[in-house]
Structure formats: C-alpha cells, structure tokens
Amino acid sequence: MHLSRRNLLASATVAALPASLPATPGHRDELHTGFERLAADGYAPLKGTRVGIVTNPTGVTRDVRHIVDVMHADPRVRLTAVFGPEHGFRGTAQAGGSEGRYDDPATGLPVYDTYLKSGQQLADVFTAAGVDTVVFDIQDVGARFYTYIWTLYDCMEAAQLAGKRFVVLDRPNPVTGRQALGPVLHKEFATFVGRQPIAQAHGMTVAELARLFNGEFLSRPVELDTVLMTGWKRSDWYDTALPWVPPSPNMPTPDTALVYSGTCMFEGTNVSEGRGTTRPFELLGAEGIDGRWAAAVNELALPGVRFREAYFAPTFSKFQGKTVGGVQIHVHDRAAYDPVRTGIALLVTARKVWDGFAWRSDDWIDKLTGSTRVRTMIDAGAGTDEVVGAWQEELAAFRRIRREYLLYR
C-alpha cells in the first residue's frame, strides 16, 4: 500500500508541542524525548482518553524514573493499562520469553502480554483492556531483527482493527540515523524478526518507522500521532544523550547495539554470539576455533574495527560452561564502521578457518538476513565484497522510500 503525501499527513500527524525544554544540569546536550515533551505539554494529546502504554524498562525519564510510575501518579493523564513486549514490561524474561498477564505491584495497573500476539488476537487484548489510546515508548537499537519494532507494527495493526488511536513517543536510534545498511527482507521470509521489507540496519527512529509502516505496509492506516524529540541530530550517538537502560538482557551497553546488526547473524550458526558473557555480540566463538580467525579477519583491514583473539566460557546458551575460542570486536572509529559488512566478513572468514562451521539446521540465518542469499553465496565461496554487492540495488530502493519518512535532518 502507498498513501499519497496528503493522506499520509492526515493519518500520521506530529504532535504540536513546545519547541524546547530547559536543559538538565549534567547532560551534554538538550535532547528531550517524546515522553518529556508530552509531559511538558500536560499530556494534552491524551486528554479525555483512557490510555494504555506499550513499554518496557527503557521507558524512563532522564532521572531514571519509569514513565508508567510517573504517568500513574499524574492526575492529568488517565493511565489504565500496560502492555509488555518480548522480555516483559519489567524486563525479567530472557530472549524468546515474556512475563504473561499480571497486576503491576508498584501501580496496581493490569499488565497484558503482547509477545507473539498480532492481528485480531492482539486487537482483542486492547479491547479487553478498555483503552481508547495506545501509546508506544520503547528504546529500539536500530536492527531489523530486534523485535520491538515489530511489536510496534503489530500494535499499530491491532489498534486499527480495534478502533484505537495510536501515539508513538520517540527516542533516539542509538547507532545514529545517518544511513540504512544491509540486505532488505524478502516478503516470503517474513517472521517476528522481520515483518516487512526494510534494511537490516534501518537507520530510523521508532516514530519514523511508525510513519513508514502506516504509509507503506499496513493494509489500513491507523490513526497515528508521533511526538518527536528535540535536540537530536541524525549523526548523534547514544552516549551524547540519555542514561542507557538495557532494552533486553543481552543488550547491556550502547557498544552492544553498535555491533548487533551485524553479529546477530551468528544466531543463525553454530558459533556462539556471546550470550552468557558480559560482552554479548562483541564476543564470538566456538570449540575448535583458534587465533587463525582473528588473523584472517584482521587481514581484511575493515574500516573502523579490529579483532582480538579471545577465549571465553559462556554461562548459558551455546557452549554453556565450555571454554571456546574466537574473537572480540573492538570498534575504534564508529563513523567508519559498517556493522553489517563486518558481520558478513566474520561469517566468511569463520567458514574458511574452522571446518566445524555450520548454519543452524532450521536455516534461521535466512530469517535474519531476509533471504537465502547470504547463506547460499557464502556456501558457494563468495567473498565479503561479492555478498555485500549483491544487495545494493534493493538497498538503494529502500533508501529512496525511507527518505520520505525521515523526521529529523
């Protein structure tokens, strides 16, 4: 589906809020999130409605109070329900899990589980919760296969089915919004780690993605409002802005987010992606790998990054309790670093130096990368440049579409 620009603006408005807020002492800039601007305006866009919010531990103010606690205590807004994504509202569940239905002990609010729910099933959850407006405020990390953006998509679709209004409170893309990188999903490979054809590293904020989803992919657009940030530039990294709250148990730092859109591809292999260590997605390894891998990938002289021969013993997930060999990724120039190209180079070299390398038997790599191309090309002996070159045409097409929905310049 493609809406005209006039129809798009009618169905996805940007909330008119104060242009600026006072700077907070101790912070290096004047970035203010969508929630901060919403609160500063007295929650005017939510006035007179029963509000449910889709959020998780990242929904915090800059003094690290949770926004649910803040809104619940504020008589200017009628917060009546909370909706938790993968990992749950309070973030206690590991990958592939959620917290289920319960009443929040801090506020008494009912918490509903959205994980793996979509379409009419999720619309029925919104109806049962008795809300008029669904608000979304979750920190994303900029990668297509990070599931919160598909929770956003599914909730937008469900809100439309249930006749609910949808409001997105924007937060920064922690790895900047400068450009989109990597392969674009092919629709036949759509799953919860990629519902629609966007690039592997999309280079957008959640508000921009919401407008993209509404304008390009939803069969019927939802009534959408987006509350934008002030003080954020597309070139900004997360460490210039807000306190970092891990969006999920294996996303402990902004450094993790920086490499994630490339090294998460190792979830589709028998190589550990570092889960069960203090540096998930920065440490990669397996039994039988030695220093040859670091040497091979360092020889490629990839921009902005170096690789250290590393040994570690994961406390859970692949190779739990076993010592494995591999690499640690050290990014020394974030502006030059290309996480997806680096991830492909690591896959190519791992297959060459370790004869035990294998893809997961369910071809999960195809779901992560959005097609069979990465797997089949690497199996056929293609090098990094050849694999990366194969998706450039579709990436250029996505970049043209993406440009129409960018809200920050």
N, C-alpha and C positions, 0 to 999 in steps of 0.2 A: 504494500500500500504506500502511496505517496501523496501527501497533502500539499496543496498549494501553500505558499508562504502566508497568505492571508488566513486560510483555515488553520494553519499551524499556530499562528499567533493567537487565534481565537480559542484554541484548545489547550494552549500551554503558555499561560501568562507568567510573567515575572512579577513577584510581589513588589509593590512600591513601598519601600521602607526608607528610614533615614539613611542618607548617603554615607555618614561616617559616625563612629562612636569614639569616645575617649580612649586613648591608648592605655594599656595596663602596664604599670611600672614593672621592670624586669624583663619585658619582652622586647625583642629586637625589631619588631615592626608593628604595624597597626592592622594586621589581618583580623577580621572578625567573621566568624562562621555564620551560616544561615540561621542557626538557632539563636546566636547572640543578637542578630538583627531582628529576628522575630520577637524575642523577649523585650528588646529595647522599644519596640513599637506596641508593647502591651498585648501581644498575641492577636492583634487586630484581624489578621486573615482567618483566625479560628473562632472569632466571636460568634456566640449563639449556637455553636455546634458541639455535639458530643464527639470527643476526639479519641482515636486510638493511634498508638505510635509503634512503628516497626523500628526496633533499635536493639543495641547490644552494649557491652561495656564501653565501646568507643563513643557512645553518645554522652559526652561530658562537656562541661564548661571549662574555661582555661584555668579555673582554680579546682579542677577535677571533681566537681560535684556532678552526679549523674543528672541528666536533664529530666528524667522521669521524676526523680525526687524534687527537683526544682519546680517543675510544672504542677505536680500534685499539691505542693504547698502554696501555690499561687491562685488566689480566687479569680483571677482574670481569665483563666482557661479551665475548661471542664474536661479533664482527662479521665477517661472511663475504662480504658483497656490498653494492654501492652501486647505486642506480637513479637515473638522471638524467632530468629533465623537459625541456620546451622550453628552449632556450638551453644545456642541458647541466649536468652536475654541477659543473664548474668555471666555467660561465657564459661560454664563449667564443663561442657561436653567436648570430647576430642573430635577429630575430623570424622565426618560421616555420622554424627550424633546430634542430639538436641536434648532439651530439658523437659519436654512434654508440657502438659497443662497443669498449672498450679496457681495459687494466690501468692503474690509477692509479699514476703514478710515485712518489708520496710514500709510499704504503702497500702497494703491490702488490696491492690488492684489485681484483677484477673489477668493472668499471663497465658496467652494462647500460642500454640506451636505452629509455625508456618512451614517448617522444614519438610521438603518433598511433597508439599501440597501446592496445587496450582488449579487454574480454571475454576469450574463451578464449586469444587470441593473447598477451595480457599475462599471463594466468594461467600459460601455458606458460613465460614468462620467469621467473616466480617459482619454478616447479617446477624449471627447469633450473639456477637459481641455488642450489638446495638449502637454502633458508632455511625456518625454522619460523615466524618472526615478521617481519612487515613493519612498519617504523617510518616515520612521515612527520614531517618537520620542515623546513618551507619558510615563509618570510615572505610572506604574502599582502598585497594592497593594498586590498582591500575592494570590488572591482568584479566584477560577474558575468562580464565578458568577459576577465578576466585568467586565463590558462589553468591556473594552478597548482591552483585549487580543483577543476577538472575532472580534473586528474591525480590529485588526492585521491580523487575519486569513482570514476574508472576503476580505481585501485589497490585501493580497498575492494571493488569488484565482483569484480576479478580474484582478490583474496585469498580471498574467499568461494568462488569456483569452484575454487581450488587447495587449499582447506582450510587456509589460513594464518590465524594470528591477526594483528590489525591494531592498532597503537598510534599514536596521534596526540599529538605533543608540541606544546603550544600556544604561540603567540606573539601579540603584540598586533595588533589591527586598527589600522593607523597613522592612520586618519582617524576614530577613535573607534568605539564600538559603540552610539551613542545611538539611532539610528533607521535604518530601511530607507527608501530613496528610489527613485523612478523606476518605469518600467514593469516588469511581470513577464513573463518569457518565455512565449510560447505554444508548446506542445509541438511543433507542426508546424515550428517554426523551430529545433529543437534541432541544435546543432553543437558543436564543441570550444570555441567561445566562449560556450557556454551549453547545458548538457546538460538541465537541469531548470528548472521554473518558480519561480525566485527573483527578487527585485528587482534592478534594475541596480546599485544600491549596497546591499549586503545588510546591512551593519551587524552582522556577526558575526565571531567568530574561527574559525580552522580547526577547532578542537575542537568548537565549536558547530555548524558546518556538517557535520562528520562525523556528529554525532548526528542532525541533521536529515536527512541523506542516508540514514542507516540506518533512521530511523523512518518516512520518508515516500516514498522513491523507489527504494531497492534492492528488487528482487523477493524476495531473501532476505537478511536482515541478516548482516553479517559479525560474527565475534567481535571486539568493539571495546573497547579501553581508551583513555581520554583522560587525559593527565597535564596538569593545569591549571597556570596561572600563580598566583602570589601577588602581591599588591600592585598589581594592575591594576584600574582602575575603567572603567566604560563611557564616561565622559567624558574619559578620558585621550587626549592626542595623543602621537604617537610621540616628539616631542622631549623628553618628560619621562622617557624610559626608557633605551633601549639604543643602542649605536652603529648607525648606518644603513649597511647594505650594499646596494647597488643590486640588487633582485631580478631585474632584466633590464637589458640595455644602455640602454634608453630610459626607465628609471625611476630617474634619478640621485639624487633627493632626496625627502624626505617632502612637499615642496611639489608635486612631480610627482604623487604619489599623491592629494593633496588635490583636484586638478582632474581627474584621469584619468577618473573615472566619468562625467564629462560630455563632456570634449573628445575622448575616444577615439572618439566618434561621428563625428568628422571623418575617420576612416579610411574611412568609407563614402561619402566625397565626393571631388571633385577638388581640394579645398583641402588644403594641407599642414597636418598636425597637429604640425609642428615637429620631426619626425625629421630627423636630420642637423644639429641645432643643439644648443647647450648647455642649452636650455630646452624639451625636447620636451613637447608637450601644454599648455604655457603660452604658446607662440608658435603662432599660426595665420596662414596667409596664402596668397596665390596671385598670379600675374601678372595685373595689371589691377585689383587691389583697392587702394584708397587710404584716406585718412583718414575717408571717409564711414562706413566700417564701425564704427570706434571711436566716432564721434559717435552713430551710431544706437543702438548697444547701451548706451552711457552714458546716453542719454536715458531708458532704461527704469528707471534707478535700482535695479538689482538689489541685494538686500541683501548687504553684506559684501565687495563686489568693485568694482573699477574697471578700465577698459580703456585702454591706451596705444596710440596709433598707432605701428606698428612696421614695420621693414623688415629683411629678413634673407636670406641666401643659403644654403640647405641644402647640406651636403656630401655627402649621399646621399638616397635616397628621392625623393619628389615634388619637382620643380623643382630637381634637383641642379645646383649651380653657377650658378643663376639668382637674380637679386635679385627678391624678391617683397614685396608689401605686405600688411599685415594688422594684427593686434592682439597685444599681450601682456597676459595676465591678471594682475592684481595683487590678491590677496585680502588685505584689511585687517582682516576680522573673521571668523575661522574658524567661530565658533559660529553666526553668522547666515547664512553662505554655504551655498547649496544647489547643489552641482556639477551635478546633472542638469538642474535648471531653467535654470541658467546655460548649459549646453550647448545646450539647446533654443532659448534666446533668441539664442545666437550663430548657430545654423543658420537661424533665421527671418530675422534681420537680414542675414546674408550673402546669402541668396537675394534679398532685396529690393534691396540696394545694388549687387550685382555681377551683371550679366546673363550672365556666363560660368559661374555656379554650376551644378553638375550632380552628381547622385548617381553612384556607381560603377555601371558597366553591369551588374554581377552582383547589384545590389541588396544589397550587403554591409551596408548600413545596417539592413536588416530582420533580419539575423542578430544584429547588435549590439544592437538595441533590442528584439528578440524578437517582432516582428510587422510588418505593413505599415503600421501606424497612423501612426507618426511621419512617414514619407516621404509617405504619401498626404495626410495632413492639412496638412503644410507646403506641398505642391504645390497644394493647394486654397485656399491663402491663409490658413490658420488662424494665429492669434497664439499667443504663448507660453502665456498662461493657458488657452486652449482646448485646446492639445495636452496640457499638464500635467494639466488637469482630466479628460481622457479616461481616464487610467489609475488614478484614485484608488480606485475600487471594488475592483479586483483587488489594488492595493497594500494596502488595508486588510485584505483576506482573507489575504494573505501575512503581514502583520504579526501577525495572530492566531496563525497556525501557528508563526511564528518565535518568539513569546514562550514557547512550551512548551519550547524547546530552549536557551534562554539560561542560561549557567552563572555569569555574573557580574552583580551587581546594582548 
